[in-house]
Amino acid sequence: MSDNEDAMSTFAGIDDVTVSESLPYIEPGHYVFNVDRMLVGTSSRPGKGEFFVAEFTVQSSSRADCPPGTRLGWPLFLNKGEITLVNIKAMFTALLSCDQSKITSKVIDKAVDGEGTALAGRTVVCQAVASTTKAGNPFTKMTWMPDTGQEFTPVASAAHSTPPPDAGSANGSFDDDDLPF
């Protein structure tokens, strides 16, 4: 088919689009996740803009409807301001078992580069709690923790922050030029 014929096709432009997987979101509960990939993209929905999404496979869960092997997504729209960056930083701090000062744009850029699989296979613990904004809108608050392999103790409050990493963590100390992945 010539370029002219392609432009007249009902399916013109199909070469320029990609199929994306739409995973179920993380519901309230306790999880141990394996990272599948982390991506950045631009939404096709008007006004949504750029987004970050972490895709996970459930290793264990407190939810009967979310057995091991279930895939879940954690999408965040980047136009929501600083809170989105705070949430991403909290997840990376737990995932890499490091001080939050180590999570820089360079770390995130490397994690989402290419196919977004630089951190694939790493594990992280998530406590998801149903909450409500000041305006009365429901949302799910995520508290991220390093996977220490120990039995999980539920977080007492949705306002609880990510705990500090173990002092002996293998990933707890690194430089921007020597990233642990």
C-alpha positions in Angstrom: 0.0 0.0 0.0 1.4 3.4 -0.9 1.7 6.3 1.6 -1.3 8.0 -0.1 -3.4 4.8 0.2 -2.4 4.4 3.9 -3.5 7.9 4.7 -6.9 7.1 3.3 -7.3 3.9 5.3 -9.8 3.6 8.1 -6.8 2.5 10.2 -4.5 5.3 9.3 -2.2 6.1 12.2 -2.3 2.5 13.7 1.5 2.3 13.2 1.9 5.1 15.7 -0.1 3.8 18.6 0.8 1.2 21.3 -1.4 -1.1 23.3 -1.1 -0.6 27.0 -2.2 -3.0 29.7 -4.8 -1.7 32.1 -4.2 -3.4 35.4 -6.6 -3.4 38.4 -5.6 -0.8 41.1 -4.4 -1.6 44.6 -7.3 -2.0 47.0 -7.1 -1.6 50.8 -5.1 -4.4 52.3 -1.6 -5.7 53.0 0.7 -6.8 50.2 4.1 -8.1 49.4 4.8 -7.1 45.7 7.3 -8.2 43.1 8.1 -5.3 40.8 7.3 -6.1 37.1 8.0 -2.7 35.6 7.7 1.1 36.0 6.7 3.4 33.2 6.1 7.0 32.4 3.7 7.9 29.7 1.1 10.5 28.5 -2.6 9.8 28.9 -4.8 9.9 25.9 -7.5 11.3 28.1 -7.9 15.1 27.9 -6.4 17.0 30.8 -4.7 14.0 32.5 -1.2 14.7 31.1 1.8 12.6 32.1 1.6 9.7 34.4 3.9 7.3 36.3 2.7 3.7 36.8 4.3 0.9 38.8 3.2 -2.6 37.8 3.4 -5.4 40.4 2.8 -9.1 40.8 1.3 -10.0 44.2 3.7 -12.3 46.2 1.3 -12.4 49.2 -1.8 -10.5 50.2 -4.3 -10.1 53.1 -7.1 -10.1 50.5 -8.8 -13.3 49.5 -9.7 -11.8 46.1 -6.0 -11.0 45.4 -4.0 -14.2 45.5 -0.3 -14.6 44.7 0.3 -14.1 41.0 -2.4 -11.3 40.6 -1.0 -8.3 38.7 -1.9 -4.8 40.0 -1.0 -1.3 38.9 -0.3 1.9 40.8 -0.9 4.8 38.4 -0.2 8.4 39.5 -0.8 11.4 37.4 2.1 13.8 37.6 0.0 16.9 37.2 -1.3 16.5 40.8 1.6 18.4 42.2 4.1 17.6 45.0 2.0 14.9 46.7 2.5 12.7 43.7 6.3 13.1 43.9 6.1 12.4 47.7 4.2 9.2 47.1 6.7 8.0 44.4 9.6 8.9 46.6 8.1 6.9 49.5 7.7 3.8 47.4 11.3 4.1 46.0 12.7 4.7 49.5 11.1 1.4 50.7 11.9 -0.5 47.5 15.6 0.4 47.6 15.8 0.3 51.4 17.6 3.7 51.5 17.3 7.1 53.0 14.9 9.3 51.1 17.7 11.7 50.3 19.1 9.0 47.9 15.9 9.1 45.7 16.7 11.6 43.0 15.3 12.3 39.6 18.3 10.3 38.2 17.2 7.3 40.2 13.6 7.5 38.9 14.8 8.2 35.3 16.9 5.0 35.4 14.1 2.9 36.8 11.6 4.0 34.0 14.2 3.9 31.2 13.5 1.7 28.2 11.1 -1.1 29.1 11.0 0.0 32.7 12.3 -3.3 34.0 15.5 -2.1 35.8 13.9 -2.9 39.2 12.0 -6.0 38.0 12.0 -8.8 40.6 12.6 -6.6 43.6 10.1 -6.8 46.4 8.4 -4.2 48.5 5.7 -4.3 51.2 2.6 -2.1 50.9 -0.1 -1.3 53.4 -3.1 0.2 51.6 -5.7 1.9 53.7 -9.0 3.5 52.6 -9.1 7.2 53.4 -10.9 10.4 52.5 -9.6 13.8 51.4 -10.5 17.0 53.2 -13.0 17.6 50.3 -14.7 14.2 51.1 -13.3 12.3 48.2 -12.2 8.7 48.8 -8.7 7.5 48.0 -6.3 4.7 49.0 -3.4 5.8 51.2 -0.2 3.7 50.5 2.4 3.1 53.2 5.5 1.5 51.6 8.0 -0.5 53.6 11.2 -2.5 52.7 10.6 -6.2 52.4 12.6 -7.6 55.3 11.2 -11.1 55.0 9.7 -10.8 58.5 6.1 -11.2 59.5 4.1 -8.1 58.7 2.7 -5.9 61.5 -0.2 -3.7 60.3 0.2 0.0 60.2 -1.8 1.7 63.0 -2.7 4.8 61.0 -3.0 6.0 57.4 -0.9 9.0 58.4 2.1 6.7 59.2 5.1 7.3 57.0 7.6 4.9 55.5 9.8 3.5 58.3 13.6 4.0 58.1 15.6 1.2 56.4 17.5 -1.4 58.5 21.0 -0.1 59.2 22.5 -3.2 57.7 20.6 -3.0 54.4 22.7 -3.9 51.4 20.9 -1.3 49.3 20.9 1.5 52.0 24.0 3.4 50.8 24.8 4.4 47.2 25.7 7.4 45.1 24.0 8.7 42.0 26.9 7.4 39.9 26.7 4.0 41.6 22.9 3.1 41.6 22.0 -0.3 43.1 20.3 -1.4 40.0 
